[in-house]
Amino acid sequence: MHKAATGANVMTQFQSWIDAVNANNGVIQIALTVFQILITFFGFLLITRKQIHRDRYEERLNQLKKTVDALTVSRNDFAERALALYREHFRSDPDCSEFVEHGHLIYRNGWVNCKDSQGRFYPLSSFTPKIASRYTPPAPKKNHTLPDQQESYADNVKFYLGKTLMDLPLYGLNEVRLHPDEIEITVNLGSYFDFYNTCEYRGYEMAYARRILGKTAVSAKTLPARYGKNNEGLNLFNTSNRFPGIGINTVTILKNVLDDQEPDRDPPMRDFFLMHKRSKQVAEGIGNYHVIPAGSYQPLKDYLDHSDETRAETMKDTVLREFGEEIKDYEEFIDLNTSQLLQNLDRLLDPYFLGIGFEPLNTKTEVLSALILDLEQPKIRALFQGQRHYSQLQTLLDRNNNYEGEIHLCPLNCSTLRQYENDFRSTASMKEIMRILQLEENRAFFHVQNI
């Protein structure tokens, strides 16, 4: 009897539950429907959020490509805008009057066309700067204009645009001091990416403002890296606000070339300089006219005997390396490791220091120099396979053209120098060298014809 009653109670309770479910079926359906709507809504939000992030990433990537393309095509236009900015900024500084009046680089008075008390140019070999410190990159900041906002500008350009960038050691300017018979230069030791992220980025920033933002005026709002806090970034002589990596730019002058272009010429010999038309494959200065040899001032301890760790290698070593690579067509860093080649070049090449200044667009340091080679000397002719005629020399140089560009012989006279000084395709350092060579006080020394 008890068991039957218990079973009846269970059935009664189960039936009550069924009745309750049936009675509340509408409420449960509504709850399930609301739950499904919420799941769908939050799923939509998640997908939409991911799509928004993807769209913004694609937009930043596209903007990076457009900006770097603009910087490549219109680099010299941006450089002129930067030059005008610094001319205005330093106009009231009496220590920069030479630059403000006619300079193509930014420098203080006495930094270019500088000579000793006897009126002689300094030999570049005497410049073995003291290493003041090792450069410490600032803590990375999130950059909302780059595809990967956490990575550096150099990493973004290398990874997303496939640019050939190598983070090799590099010297950057620390300070320049003028003494009665000496120019004292000190350097910091850093890397190419340190330069690229703090200096080359300034060119990118200017191109971004013009190409992406559509801003024609320069200001601290559109160019925050260039202006810096309280406009301190405009003070280029305070090198602590960036890593101004050093490039050494040398104009090569060939004396006493037999000019078979004009066989009736009297005398038949003429002087030329080498001009480098840079290719589209180089990392900097694409399509520009430049002097040759030119290259970055880098530590060469693995390749040269260098015993003093407190000083950088002589700046002349960079000229030897670049002369071997760009003019002699030695394989980079391999043939140059042969001491006989280095010693031979060291005995024959003796470049002069013409000055130092900052390039206006990326604010890097440019060292200017000149190399005079007299083809009447057999050892000098041997550098060019014994050739002395213009056509033979040009043919030889044409064979040495490589991915970096073409080399051309140009007449060494005032009209040609003015032409390249005023050509928008010429780099700022080339323009400054062209200006220095044609100064009346320097024409005889460099064998510049006054025509």
Secondary structure, 3 states (H helix, E strand, C coil): CHHHHHHHHHHHHHHHHHHHHHHCHHHHHHHHHHHHHHHHHHHHHHHHHHHHHHHHHHHHHHHHHHHHHHHHHCHHHHHHHHHHHHHHHCCCCHHHHHHHHHCCCECCCCCECCECCCCCEEEHHHCCCEEEEECCCCCCCCCCCCCCCCCCHHHHHHHHHCCCCCCCEEEEEEEEEEECCEEEEEEEEEEHHHHHHHHHHHHHHHHHHHHCCCCCCCCCCCCHHHHCHHHHHHCCCCHHHCCCEEEEEEEEEEEEEECCCCCCCCCCEEEEEEEEEECCCCCCCCCCEEECCEEECCCCCCCCCCCCCCECCCCHHHHHHHHHHHHCCCCCCCHHHCHHHHHHHHHHCCCEEEEEEECCCCCCEEEEEEEEEECCCHHHHHCCCCCCEHHHHHHHHHHCCECCEEEEEEECEHHHHHHHHHCCCECHHHHHHHHHHCCCCCHHHHCCECC
